[in-house]
Structure formats: structure tokens, C-alpha cells
Amino acid sequence: MKKVLIILATALVVFACNGQTPKNKHTDTTTTPKTITEKEAIEAFKKQKHRFEIKGYKIYYNDQLMKLDSVTHFIKRIGEPSFEEGTNIVWNTLPIWGKRYSSMEKFFIYFRPFFEGNRYFTPDIAGEKGVALKQMPVIDGYMLVEGIPIDKDITPQELKEALQPIYKENYGVLMGTPTLVFKLKEKQIKEIIPHWGADKAYDNIFIGFEFIRDPKTKEVKGLKSVDYYNFMM
């Protein structure tokens, strides 16, 4: 009888151990944060204050097409900047700063604070421009690229795997930066640059993905900004 009780007790212990549900790193929030699905990321994107989407050679902000047109029209589209001086223009209401002359030549959309990763250009030496850039917000979540959500933690390899099958020969690396390059016809480029035509040599649109590296280890920490421009500067 004693042997039977011992065997029965052992069996119950084994059953109890085998019957325990192991922790799942994707669902157990007491160990690591829950991994979000692509569908959940897209739903989160829809609720964001700042929604940027890349569709082909075009970028949209809250469903408005972003154009490299006159500064006046650019401001009407997204609101008054907080800083303007020389060729620099900065907003403190959305994650954008740009280079301008009579028209917008280039703009940058930020996933991370401007000064993160900058070893030499710091707020202390940047003056009023530095104050404005420090106040500039960042994307509060995701950007959609052809419907695919990306965030500040995406790696260069993950970006390549997501975008190269879609963009094919338009995807490449320029000066170490993953970049989409589009050679456009006149009708297409005038959608983005209405005044285009003075110099028809510049018929490209570039969309660059700028990654940040640890100043000491040089390891990639994540995505810092997306840059949009018409010619190499």
C-alpha cells in the first residue's frame, strides 16, 4: 500500500509539472513587452497625431501630399514654422525641419530627437536653431511604407527585406544610407515640384532612411529620420 501511495504521489507531481503552461515571451507582459502584430501596428498608426505614408515616390502627411513647392504653399499645407533663418526652417508642431531657398529643397522627418547621436553638433553650439530643433517632436509610433509599418527600432536589414522586393531596382544604398531613387517623367515630377523645368537635369526624387549609430561602438541603434529631396546635396 505504501509503495502504491508513493507511485501515485510521484505521478501527480509529474502530471502537475507537465501540465504547467510555460510563459510565452510574446504574451507574458510580466517578463517582456508584448510583441505587436502588423495589423495592430497599422491600427495604432491610424490613431497617431502625425501620420506619414510613403507611396511610390510620394510622401503624404495626414493624407496630404507633401510637395517640394514654394515655401509659402508648404507652410499653408502643414502650418507655421517655429524657426526660419537662412536656408533652415523648423517646426515645433510636427517632426519636420527642412532646407529652403525660394522653394523647399529638402525636408527631414524625424523618428528620434534631432541631437540623439550627434557628437559634435550639440544644442550648446547650435544657437536659436538648436533650441528649435530640440523642441521639434518626433513621430509618435509608425510610418507606413507601401502599407508596411516601420518604426524607430527597425534595422537596416529588416528595412531591406521589407522594401527591396517591392521597389526592386529603385532600392539601393547611397553613401551608406538605404535610399529609394526614382527617375521621373515630367508629368510625375511636376506633381511634386510644380515649378520644375528651369533645370531639367534634376528629374530624380530621393527618399533616404538615415540610421543612428552608437558613437563609441558604431553599432546601429535604429532609424533616426526619413529624408526627401530632389537632388544630391
Short mmCIF file of the C-alpha atoms (twelve columns), coordinates in Angstrom:
data_MODEL
# 
_entry.id   MODEL 
# 
loop_
_atom_site.group_PDB 
_atom_site.id 
_atom_site.type_symbol 
_atom_site.label_atom_id 
_atom_site.label_alt_id 
_atom_site.label_comp_id 
_atom_site.label_asym_id 
_atom_site.label_seq_id 
_atom_site.Cartn_x 
_atom_site.Cartn_y 
_atom_site.Cartn_z 
_atom_site.pdbx_PDB_model_num 
ATOM 1   C CA . MET A 1   0.000  0.000  0.000   1 
ATOM 2   C CA . LYS A 2   2.851  2.351  0.909   1 
ATOM 3   C CA . LYS A 3   4.502  1.684  -2.478  1 
ATOM 4   C CA . VAL A 4   1.234  2.410  -4.260  1 
ATOM 5   C CA . LEU A 5   0.904  5.787  -2.472  1 
ATOM 6   C CA . ILE A 6   4.475  6.729  -3.360  1 
ATOM 7   C CA . ILE A 7   3.926  5.849  -7.031  1 
ATOM 8   C CA . LEU A 8   0.644  7.768  -7.056  1 
ATOM 9   C CA . ALA A 9   2.235  10.848 -5.469  1 
ATOM 10  C CA . THR A 10  5.112  10.759 -7.955  1 
ATOM 11  C CA . ALA A 11  2.676  10.518 -10.855 1 
ATOM 12  C CA . LEU A 12  0.730  13.527 -9.553  1 
ATOM 13  C CA . VAL A 13  3.917  15.606 -9.297  1 
ATOM 14  C CA . VAL A 14  4.979  14.678 -12.839 1 
ATOM 15  C CA . PHE A 15  1.488  15.459 -14.166 1 
ATOM 16  C CA . ALA A 16  1.430  18.814 -12.362 1 
ATOM 17  C CA . CYS A 17  4.822  19.794 -13.779 1 
ATOM 18  C CA . ASN A 18  3.922  18.724 -17.304 1 
ATOM 19  C CA . GLY A 19  0.563  20.429 -17.060 1 
ATOM 20  C CA . GLN A 20  2.011  23.850 -16.248 1 
ATOM 21  C CA . THR A 21  1.645  26.369 -19.034 1 
ATOM 22  C CA . PRO A 22  5.093  27.783 -19.927 1 
ATOM 23  C CA . LYS A 23  5.472  31.542 -20.151 1 
ATOM 24  C CA . ASN A 24  5.353  32.949 -23.651 1 
ATOM 25  C CA . LYS A 25  7.623  35.931 -24.234 1 
ATOM 26  C CA . HIS A 26  5.121  37.370 -26.693 1 
ATOM 27  C CA . THR A 27  2.125  37.273 -24.367 1 
ATOM 28  C CA . ASP A 28  3.503  37.355 -20.824 1 
ATOM 29  C CA . THR A 29  3.843  41.052 -20.056 1 
ATOM 30  C CA . THR A 30  5.488  40.324 -16.683 1 
ATOM 31  C CA . THR A 31  8.693  39.300 -18.467 1 
ATOM 32  C CA . THR A 32  8.913  41.224 -21.745 1 
ATOM 33  C CA . PRO A 33  6.599  43.643 -23.561 1 
ATOM 34  C CA . LYS A 34  4.011  42.109 -25.859 1 
ATOM 35  C CA . THR A 35  5.094  41.862 -29.484 1 
ATOM 36  C CA . ILE A 36  2.689  43.853 -31.624 1 
ATOM 37  C CA . THR A 37  1.375  42.400 -34.876 1 
ATOM 38  C CA . GLU A 38  1.432  44.234 -38.198 1 
ATOM 39  C CA . LYS A 39  -2.347 44.616 -38.064 1 
ATOM 40  C CA . GLU A 40  -2.136 46.130 -34.571 1 
ATOM 41  C CA . ALA A 41  0.645  48.461 -35.701 1 
ATOM 42  C CA . ILE A 42  -1.494 49.725 -38.594 1 
ATOM 43  C CA . GLU A 43  -4.430 50.300 -36.240 1 
ATOM 44  C CA . ALA A 44  -2.109 52.218 -33.891 1 
ATOM 45  C CA . PHE A 45  -0.842 54.252 -36.858 1 
ATOM 46  C CA . LYS A 46  -4.387 55.340 -37.734 1 
ATOM 47  C CA . LYS A 47  -4.722 56.912 -34.276 1 
ATOM 48  C CA . GLN A 48  -1.454 58.860 -34.439 1 
ATOM 49  C CA . LYS A 49  -1.339 62.635 -34.492 1 
ATOM 50  C CA . HIS A 50  1.396  62.592 -37.148 1 
ATOM 51  C CA . ARG A 51  0.737  60.068 -39.923 1 
ATOM 52  C CA . PHE A 52  3.377  59.868 -42.672 1 
ATOM 53  C CA . GLU A 53  2.982  57.442 -45.569 1 
ATOM 54  C CA . ILE A 54  5.318  56.649 -48.451 1 
ATOM 55  C CA . LYS A 55  3.578  55.519 -51.627 1 
ATOM 56  C CA . GLY A 56  5.964  55.120 -54.529 1 
ATOM 57  C CA . TYR A 57  7.872  58.391 -54.924 1 
ATOM 58  C CA . LYS A 58  5.304  60.344 -52.883 1 
ATOM 59  C CA . ILE A 59  5.086  61.132 -49.176 1 
ATOM 60  C CA . TYR A 60  1.803  62.012 -47.505 1 
ATOM 61  C CA . TYR A 61  1.293  63.748 -44.170 1 
ATOM 62  C CA . ASN A 62  -2.147 63.121 -42.643 1 
ATOM 63  C CA . ASP A 63  -3.407 62.246 -46.157 1 
ATOM 64  C CA . GLN A 64  -1.956 65.433 -47.735 1 
ATOM 65  C CA . LEU A 65  0.642  65.109 -50.499 1 
ATOM 66  C CA . MET A 66  3.972  66.656 -49.443 1 
ATOM 67  C CA . LYS A 67  5.412  68.746 -52.260 1 
ATOM 68  C CA . LEU A 68  8.751  70.431 -52.826 1 
ATOM 69  C CA . ASP A 69  6.996  73.590 -53.908 1 
ATOM 70  C CA . SER A 70  7.137  77.206 -52.749 1 
ATOM 71  C CA . VAL A 71  7.801  77.811 -49.056 1 
ATOM 72  C CA . THR A 72  4.507  79.713 -48.856 1 
ATOM 73  C CA . HIS A 73  2.488  76.758 -50.128 1 
ATOM 74  C CA . PHE A 74  4.443  74.313 -47.968 1 
ATOM 75  C CA . ILE A 75  3.629  76.357 -44.855 1 
ATOM 76  C CA . LYS A 76  -0.046 76.616 -45.828 1 
ATOM 77  C CA . ARG A 77  -0.144 72.838 -46.037 1 
ATOM 78  C CA . ILE A 78  1.401  71.985 -42.651 1 
ATOM 79  C CA . GLY A 79  1.328  75.174 -40.569 1 
ATOM 80  C CA . GLU A 80  3.640  77.962 -39.444 1 
ATOM 81  C CA . PRO A 81  7.247  77.071 -38.576 1 
ATOM 82  C CA . SER A 82  8.783  77.887 -35.222 1 
ATOM 83  C CA . PHE A 83  12.117 78.943 -36.727 1 
ATOM 84  C CA . GLU A 84  13.285 80.403 -40.036 1 
ATOM 85  C CA . GLU A 85  16.811 81.594 -40.704 1 
ATOM 86  C CA . GLY A 86  18.828 81.449 -43.900 1 
ATOM 87  C CA . THR A 87  18.145 78.119 -45.569 1 
ATOM 88  C CA . ASN A 88  16.833 76.459 -42.395 1 
ATOM 89  C CA . ILE A 89  13.191 76.054 -41.435 1 
ATOM 90  C CA . VAL A 90  11.965 74.130 -38.375 1 
ATOM 91  C CA . TRP A 91  8.566  73.195 -36.922 1 
ATOM 92  C CA . ASN A 92  7.756  72.549 -33.258 1 
ATOM 93  C CA . THR A 93  4.273  71.210 -34.040 1 
ATOM 94  C CA . LEU A 94  5.366  68.262 -36.196 1 
ATOM 95  C CA . PRO A 95  8.580  66.243 -36.683 1 
ATOM 96  C CA . ILE A 96  9.934  68.162 -39.686 1 
ATOM 97  C CA . TRP A 97  12.743 70.522 -40.499 1 
ATOM 98  C CA . GLY A 98  13.904 71.465 -43.951 1 
ATOM 99  C CA . LYS A 99  16.273 73.246 -46.308 1 
ATOM 100 C CA . ARG A 100 14.734 76.086 -48.271 1 
ATOM 101 C CA . TYR A 101 15.551 78.770 -50.772 1 
ATOM 102 C CA . SER A 102 12.653 80.240 -52.758 1 
ATOM 103 C CA . SER A 103 11.140 76.755 -52.529 1 
ATOM 104 C CA . MET A 104 11.503 73.727 -50.265 1 
ATOM 105 C CA . GLU A 105 14.586 71.855 -51.454 1 
ATOM 106 C CA . LYS A 106 14.613 69.065 -48.886 1 
ATOM 107 C CA . PHE A 107 12.829 68.012 -45.726 1 
ATOM 108 C CA . PHE A 108 13.574 65.544 -42.946 1 
ATOM 109 C CA . ILE A 109 11.015 63.553 -40.938 1 
ATOM 110 C CA . TYR A 110 12.289 62.501 -37.511 1 
ATOM 111 C CA . PHE A 111 11.747 59.269 -35.560 1 
ATOM 112 C CA . ARG A 112 14.237 60.268 -32.872 1 
ATOM 113 C CA . PRO A 113 15.319 63.568 -31.262 1 
ATOM 114 C CA . PHE A 114 17.479 65.608 -33.613 1 
ATOM 115 C CA . PHE A 115 20.504 65.709 -31.310 1 
ATOM 116 C CA . GLU A 116 20.489 61.990 -30.465 1 
ATOM 117 C CA . GLY A 117 23.741 60.548 -31.762 1 
ATOM 118 C CA . ASN A 118 25.235 63.931 -32.728 1 
ATOM 119 C CA . ARG A 119 28.667 64.080 -31.071 1 
ATOM 120 C CA . TYR A 120 29.778 67.469 -32.334 1 
ATOM 121 C CA . PHE A 121 26.664 69.447 -33.300 1 
ATOM 122 C CA . THR A 122 25.026 69.953 -29.894 1 
ATOM 123 C CA . PRO A 123 22.335 72.324 -28.565 1 
ATOM 124 C CA . ASP A 124 25.061 74.313 -26.788 1 
ATOM 125 C CA . ILE A 125 26.691 75.407 -30.039 1 
ATOM 126 C CA . ALA A 126 23.618 75.468 -32.293 1 
ATOM 127 C CA . GLY A 127 22.104 78.717 -31.005 1 
ATOM 128 C CA . GLU A 128 18.472 79.557 -31.767 1 
ATOM 129 C CA . LYS A 129 18.351 76.861 -34.430 1 
ATOM 130 C CA . GLY A 130 19.431 74.358 -31.787 1 
ATOM 131 C CA . VAL A 131 16.640 75.450 -29.468 1 
ATOM 132 C CA . ALA A 132 14.103 74.990 -32.275 1 
ATOM 133 C CA . LEU A 133 15.478 71.559 -33.231 1 
ATOM 134 C CA . LYS A 134 15.429 70.453 -29.606 1 
ATOM 135 C CA . GLN A 135 11.738 71.406 -29.390 1 
ATOM 136 C CA . MET A 136 10.848 69.564 -32.601 1 
ATOM 137 C CA . PRO A 137 8.676  66.492 -31.818 1 
ATOM 138 C CA . VAL A 138 9.275  63.015 -33.245 1 
ATOM 139 C CA . ILE A 139 6.960  60.525 -34.941 1 
ATOM 140 C CA . ASP A 140 4.725  59.089 -32.253 1 
ATOM 141 C CA . GLY A 141 4.809  55.488 -33.422 1 
ATOM 142 C CA . TYR A 142 4.903  54.326 -37.044 1 
ATOM 143 C CA . MET A 143 5.297  55.392 -40.645 1 
ATOM 144 C CA . LEU A 144 3.714  53.341 -43.435 1 
ATOM 145 C CA . VAL A 145 5.806  52.423 -46.475 1 
ATOM 146 C CA . GLU A 146 3.580  50.819 -49.113 1 
ATOM 147 C CA . GLY A 147 1.283  49.827 -46.264 1 
ATOM 148 C CA . ILE A 148 4.109  48.286 -44.190 1 
ATOM 149 C CA . PRO A 149 4.543  49.842 -40.728 1 
ATOM 150 C CA . ILE A 150 8.098  50.814 -39.758 1 
ATOM 151 C CA . ASP A 151 9.285  52.435 -36.536 1 
ATOM 152 C CA . LYS A 152 12.436 53.801 -34.933 1 
ATOM 153 C CA . ASP A 153 13.678 50.331 -33.950 1 
ATOM 154 C CA . ILE A 154 13.774 48.800 -37.432 1 
ATOM 155 C CA . THR A 155 17.234 47.643 -38.561 1 
ATOM 156 C CA . PRO A 156 18.807 48.263 -41.986 1 
ATOM 157 C CA . GLN A 157 18.483 44.548 -42.791 1 
ATOM 158 C CA . GLU A 158 14.799 44.467 -41.814 1 
ATOM 159 C CA . LEU A 159 14.190 47.574 -43.932 1 
ATOM 160 C CA . LYS A 160 15.920 45.982 -46.918 1 
ATOM 161 C CA . GLU A 161 13.950 42.752 -46.564 1 
ATOM 162 C CA . ALA A 162 10.683 44.694 -46.408 1 
ATOM 163 C CA . LEU A 163 11.307 47.213 -49.205 1 
ATOM 164 C CA . GLN A 164 13.621 45.637 -51.787 1 
ATOM 165 C CA . PRO A 165 11.017 43.093 -53.026 1 
ATOM 166 C CA . ILE A 166 8.588  45.986 -53.554 1 
ATOM 167 C CA . TYR A 167 10.847 48.667 -55.037 1 
ATOM 168 C CA . LYS A 168 13.344 46.350 -56.769 1 
ATOM 169 C CA . GLU A 169 15.869 48.471 -58.759 1 
ATOM 170 C CA . ASN A 170 14.620 51.669 -57.092 1 
ATOM 171 C CA . TYR A 171 16.042 50.455 -53.773 1 
ATOM 172 C CA . GLY A 172 19.752 50.946 -53.133 1 
ATOM 173 C CA . VAL A 173 22.386 52.375 -50.810 1 
ATOM 174 C CA . LEU A 174 23.795 55.878 -51.360 1 
ATOM 175 C CA . MET A 175 26.767 56.926 -49.245 1 
ATOM 176 C CA . GLY A 176 25.913 54.233 -46.708 1 
ATOM 177 C CA . THR A 177 22.237 55.207 -46.485 1 
ATOM 178 C CA . PRO A 178 19.376 52.967 -47.687 1 
ATOM 179 C CA . THR A 179 17.672 55.077 -50.351 1 
ATOM 180 C CA . LEU A 180 14.787 54.886 -52.792 1 
ATOM 181 C CA . VAL A 181 15.675 56.580 -56.088 1 
ATOM 182 C CA . PHE A 182 13.059 57.420 -58.701 1 
ATOM 183 C CA . LYS A 183 13.791 58.827 -62.169 1 
ATOM 184 C CA . LEU A 184 10.550 60.524 -63.153 1 
ATOM 185 C CA . LYS A 185 8.822  61.784 -66.235 1 
ATOM 186 C CA . GLU A 186 7.901  65.461 -66.465 1 
ATOM 187 C CA . LYS A 187 4.258  64.919 -65.523 1 
ATOM 188 C CA . GLN A 188 5.249  62.888 -62.463 1 
ATOM 189 C CA . ILE A 189 7.885  65.250 -61.137 1 
ATOM 190 C CA . LYS A 190 5.596  68.261 -61.558 1 
ATOM 191 C CA . GLU A 191 3.217  66.589 -59.100 1 
ATOM 192 C CA . ILE A 192 5.946  67.071 -56.504 1 
ATOM 193 C CA . ILE A 193 7.713  70.164 -57.875 1 
ATOM 194 C CA . PRO A 194 5.116  72.305 -59.687 1 
ATOM 195 C CA . HIS A 195 7.746  74.855 -60.797 1 
ATOM 196 C CA . TRP A 196 10.096 72.181 -62.199 1 
ATOM 197 C CA . GLY A 197 11.596 72.898 -65.618 1 
ATOM 198 C CA . ALA A 198 14.305 75.523 -65.109 1 
ATOM 199 C CA . ASP A 199 16.891 72.768 -64.954 1 
ATOM 200 C CA . LYS A 200 15.527 69.522 -66.358 1 
ATOM 201 C CA . ALA A 201 18.686 67.634 -65.405 1 
ATOM 202 C CA . TYR A 202 17.234 67.128 -61.916 1 
ATOM 203 C CA . ASP A 203 14.447 64.666 -62.643 1 
ATOM 204 C CA . ASN A 204 15.000 62.360 -59.655 1 
ATOM 205 C CA . ILE A 205 13.278 62.028 -56.305 1 
ATOM 206 C CA . PHE A 206 15.238 60.538 -53.413 1 
ATOM 207 C CA . ILE A 207 13.854 59.066 -50.184 1 
ATOM 208 C CA . GLY A 208 16.643 58.266 -47.722 1 
ATOM 209 C CA . PHE A 209 16.440 56.280 -44.483 1 
ATOM 210 C CA . GLU A 210 19.010 57.674 -42.051 1 
ATOM 211 C CA . PHE A 211 20.098 55.326 -39.270 1 
ATOM 212 C CA . ILE A 212 21.712 56.316 -35.997 1 
ATOM 213 C CA . ARG A 213 24.845 54.633 -34.671 1 
ATOM 214 C CA . ASP A 214 26.320 54.432 -31.210 1 
ATOM 215 C CA . PRO A 215 29.173 56.995 -31.186 1 
ATOM 216 C CA . LYS A 216 31.505 54.547 -29.412 1 
ATOM 217 C CA . THR A 217 30.655 51.094 -30.762 1 
ATOM 218 C CA . LYS A 218 29.428 52.295 -34.195 1 
ATOM 219 C CA . GLU A 219 26.603 49.762 -33.933 1 
ATOM 220 C CA . VAL A 220 23.260 50.746 -35.459 1 
ATOM 221 C CA . LYS A 221 20.767 51.803 -32.771 1 
ATOM 222 C CA . GLY A 222 17.789 52.350 -35.054 1 
ATOM 223 C CA . LEU A 223 16.137 54.630 -37.591 1 
ATOM 224 C CA . LYS A 224 16.568 58.352 -36.992 1 
ATOM 225 C CA . SER A 225 14.940 60.093 -39.958 1 
ATOM 226 C CA . VAL A 226 13.488 59.820 -43.444 1 
ATOM 227 C CA . ASP A 227 14.829 62.410 -45.904 1 
ATOM 228 C CA . TYR A 228 13.022 63.629 -49.026 1 
ATOM 229 C CA . TYR A 229 14.776 65.598 -51.762 1 
ATOM 230 C CA . ASN A 230 15.140 66.257 -55.479 1 
ATOM 231 C CA . PHE A 231 18.903 66.258 -55.987 1 
ATOM 232 C CA . MET A 232 22.051 65.284 -54.102 1 
ATOM 233 C CA . MET A 233 23.315 67.966 -51.723 1 
# 
